[in-house]
Every structure is written in C-alpha cells, then in structure tokens.
C-alpha cells in the first residue's frame, strides 16, 4: 500500500504526515489492519527497538473532584461507586510505589483528583516524591495533579519529580462538549509550564468519547506541536454513573488504527497504551505492543486492570522485553534536546491513563463508594477481585459461563470493574 510505505519513510525521518494521510490511516478497513500494524511497527522498532517500558499508577487522592469532565468517574456529580479517600501519607504512597517497582515498573505516576494543587498540596507531593526516591533512587517519578499555577512545576522538579502529565484528551473544537469547568487552553498552559520548568512533559488523548476521525487527528497533531516526550493513548472506560457510561463504540481494530496513527504522527515519542486497553483491545493487546513502546502495569486509578504477571507474560510471549532501569527510553536526539531533564538518565514518559479529571491519564476515576472513605487514605472495606490470577479484568462474581456475544455498541458492564485494592485500601495491589 503506497500510503503505508510513505508513512514509514516519513516516520524514519521524523517527518510529519499530512492530515489527509493521518485520516487515511483511520479510514483503512479491518482487512488491512495487520498491514497498518506492520508498517507502524517498523517505525516503532526503529526508534525504540523491542523494549516495553512499564509504568505504575499511585492514586494519591481519589474522588470528590470539583471538575465536570464527562469521562471521569471522580467528576463532580459522579455516581460511580469508586473508592474515595483523601491524601495518602508519604510512607503509604511510597509503599504503594514499591509494589509497582518490584513488578518491573520503571516509572511511578503520582495522581491526585482535583482541579489543581494548592501550595500545601505541592508540599505533600514533594514529600512523597522524596520518600519514593529515598527508597528507589533510580525510579522515575511523574506527577499528575491537574492544572498548575505559576512556580508549582519548578517546586515539583526541585523535589525530584522527573515529569508532569496533563492530557489534552480531545480536540480543541470539541473540548467544551466534554468539560465546562476549565478550558482546552488551560490544559495547554499546564503542559507548557511543565516544559518551562525542565520537567519531561507528558500529554495524551482519550479515544472513544464519540469524537470524529477529524477530532482524533486534530488532537494528535496538537500534541505533536506541544512536543511532549510521552503521549498516552487512553480508550474510554465507560464507567457506570458517568455521562459517557453508554459510549461503547470502539473495536479492537479501531484501537489499533488509532495507535498506529499516533505512532506515525509522533514517531520518536514514547507512545503509551493507557486506560482501557484491556476493555477494548482484549485478545488483540499483544498486537498493540508493535505500535506503542510503553504500558501501565496492573490496575488504573479507579478501575481494575489486567494482572501484572499477565502483562509480563504477554510482553515476553509477543517477543518484546521489559525496559530496564538503566536503559534510556527516548532516542538520543530527544534526550540531548532535553538537556538535564527527565530524558537524560531514564526517559521521559508521563502518566497518562485517562481515569481522572486532573489527568495522569488513566481515565477512570471518580465518584464515591461511601464506606471506603478513610481519612488520610486509610480506606475501610475489603472486596475486590483478589489477585486476578486469570490475568484479565474482573467479571461479575455470578458469572460461571462466558457471556454471549453482544453488539459492539451495547454497554459491556461485564468488562469494567471498580478498583478495590492497592492504594487507599488495606488489600495488596495488582502489580
């Protein structure tokens, strides 16, 4: 296919495709999806080899967000029965981070719900960063705390943060349809603040919110212009109790095309498969590793993810290898351009799993579970899905036989489960 050959050539030269070429990738048929994956895979391997970077989320403060992001289970007015708790103490967050690091995570993403941090919140997070770095000197720490005020990015960097995540999520033209309590320009401003402070910027998108192909291309081209080191691609997890609970329009093939388009537009950037990969890619997750060079390990902010050991087996079975702590993620030209920033010793990814409004990028957080509201993050309540030994997302406890096939756009509540373990609970995490 001439289109794919052209895009591979451009990707190897770090040349941007045209908008028409990017749209053409999204318009390819399911019959051509393997050709699309193979072509984008050449670009991925050229810049990142067969390495897969593992990232781990720690939800520092869950629920009760004053923002109204429609995709988010932590949003204002959410009825999603998620965990709710206030700030984890530094030792609690450090212990949670240790679980991810022991599972192979190279980066820990510290996320907190809310519009943005107060100066006191920055102090709290700074103490947490120092606690984590004290236990794991080489681990990368990315903060994801929402909209930043002047000087806050610099303070996080001084505390030892390597990166800051804040997702654009969707195109500027449609942003007002998703969120009304802040603007697209506010998000761009926060990414620029992270850049200016010398933090590695991480910013991505959420697919599956009813957007058009043009919207997807718009946001990915906007991301290229912002030049983050990491672009997390989230696939909407339609959480019950949120306005987008019935938005089930993605297929595994469409998710692969979206990842491929992102790789062609951002060829030398860390592309991370973030929230929703288990729900929407399902059995085709291994193919996505040929497009993205980074994933989250274990659970997300407010929803269950695939078991950590299943992720590691999937990576090995697909012929990839986990990136080591001593390896540099980004290509040399990007590391050099960042000077002494995050890319200089580890890489420069970011959080990016679309589960919360402030945006580490794992889009699931949000509403309230009632009994799980312990002060200082010590949530009461147990429950959950145990260790996920089967390696998938939780199914209802009553399900003893496979669910029958359903139309693609019918809600699949059997594929989404609220997180009931890890940070903010007394149960071991899924790392």
Beta strands, then each sheet from edge to edge (+ up, - down):
strand 1: 51-61
strand 2: 107-112
strand 3: 140-144
strand 4: 163-165
strand 5: 200-202
strand 6: 205-207
strand 7: 230-235
strand 8: 270-273
strand 9: 294-296
strand 10: 321-322
strand 11: 353-355
strand 12: 361-364
sheet 1: 5+ 4+ 3+ 2+ 1+ 9+ 8+ 7+ 6+
sheet 2: 5+ 4+ 3+ 2+ 1+ 10+
sheet 3: 11+ 12+
end
